[in-house]
Amino acid sequence: MTDLVARKAALSARREELLTRLNAIRSDYGNGLPADFEEQAQQLENAEVLAEINRLAAEELTKVEEALFRIEQAMNALKKG
């Protein structure tokens, strides 16, 4: 059971990191493009990379949340059993 508790804590911390990253990306997109043309060009170049980072973070978040759910189920089963 202590292994499950430790794993749950680690996954919960990772979940928070991913949520923070996703919120930062959304915030960056929400700011729009700067007025300076050179900065716009740089930001547009980075947009594709940001989109991929967003996709990967969202994918990992789904896996982490699924793992947390399974851990909760296992912990509940151990408490009952």
Secondary structure, 3 states (H helix, E strand, C coil): CHHHHHHHHHHHHHHHHHHHHHHHHHHHHHCCCCCCHHHHHHHHHHHHHHHHHHHHHHHHHHHHHHHHHHHHHHHHHHHHC
